[in-house]
Amino acid sequence: MRSTCDTFFSKCYDALIWGDYLYKVL
């Protein structure tokens, strides 16, 4: 997931945070 947004880190930063959060919660 991180590698996918690596190129668009600035735009996917929030998505990464929420993605990691949901991944840990679920």
N, C-alpha and C positions, 0 to 999 in steps of 0.2 A: 504493500500500500504506500509506504513511504517512497519507495523507488519510483512508483507510478507518478507521484506528485512532485518528484524531485525537480523536474524542469519547471513546474509551475508552483514552486514552494510558496511564493508570496501569495498566490491565490488559493492554494490548497492548505495553507497553514491551519486555518480554522477547521477545515474538513479533517485534517490529520488528528487534531486534538480531540474532536468529537468522535472520530473513528476509533482512536485508541481507547477513549473513555468507554464507549459503547462495547467495544471488544472485551474490555476487562470486566465490565458489569455483566454482560451476557455470558 
